[in-house]
Amino acid sequence: MEKRKHVFWELTLLIGSVFVFRSLWIIMDRIEFFNTELNLWMFFVIGIIMTSIAFYRIVHADRRFVKH
């Protein structure tokens, strides 16, 4: 793919992701279930776990394909 088109589609993906994230944030603010202190802590911990697993998998993904 041409470099200009690639950059264009990456920017489109980034901006679209911001719109989705912002919309979900506002929707979750309006639902009482997501605003209790216990649930906020629960989602915080779940988010840390999910982020840690995803980060680990991304960082170590190339090791499977490297020949020793």
C-alpha positions in Angstrom: 0.0 0.0 0.0 1.2 3.5 -0.8 2.6 5.3 2.3 0.2 8.2 2.0 -2.8 5.9 1.9 -1.4 3.9 4.8 -1.0 7.0 7.0 -4.5 8.2 6.0 -6.1 4.9 7.1 -4.1 4.9 10.3 -5.3 8.4 11.1 -8.9 7.4 10.2 -8.6 4.4 12.6 -7.3 6.6 15.4 -10.0 9.3 15.0 -12.7 6.7 14.7 -11.4 5.0 17.9 -11.6 8.2 19.8 -15.2 8.7 18.8 -16.1 5.2 19.9 -14.2 5.5 23.2 -15.9 8.9 23.9 -19.4 7.6 23.1 -18.9 4.5 25.3 -17.6 6.7 28.1 -20.7 8.9 28.1 -23.1 6.0 27.8 -21.4 4.3 30.8 -21.6 7.5 32.8 -25.4 7.5 32.4 -25.8 3.9 33.6 -26.0 3.7 37.4 -24.4 0.2 37.5 -21.1 1.6 36.2 -21.0 4.4 38.8 -21.0 2.5 42.1 -17.6 2.5 43.9 -17.4 -1.2 44.0 -18.0 -1.6 40.3 -15.5 1.2 39.5 -12.8 -0.7 41.4 -13.8 -3.9 39.8 -13.6 -2.5 36.3 -10.3 -0.8 37.2 -8.7 -4.1 38.2 -10.2 -5.9 35.1 -8.8 -3.1 32.9 -5.3 -3.5 34.5 -5.4 -7.3 34.0 -6.6 -7.0 30.4 -4.0 -4.3 29.6 -1.2 -6.3 31.2 -2.0 -9.5 29.2 -2.4 -7.6 25.9 0.9 -5.7 26.5 2.7 -8.9 27.4 1.3 -10.7 24.3 2.3 -7.8 22.0 5.8 -7.5 23.4 6.5 -11.2 23.2 4.6 -12.0 20.0 7.7 -11.9 17.7 9.6 -14.4 19.8 7.5 -17.3 18.3 8.7 -16.4 14.8 12.4 -15.8 15.5 14.7 -18.7 14.5 17.4 -19.5 17.1 
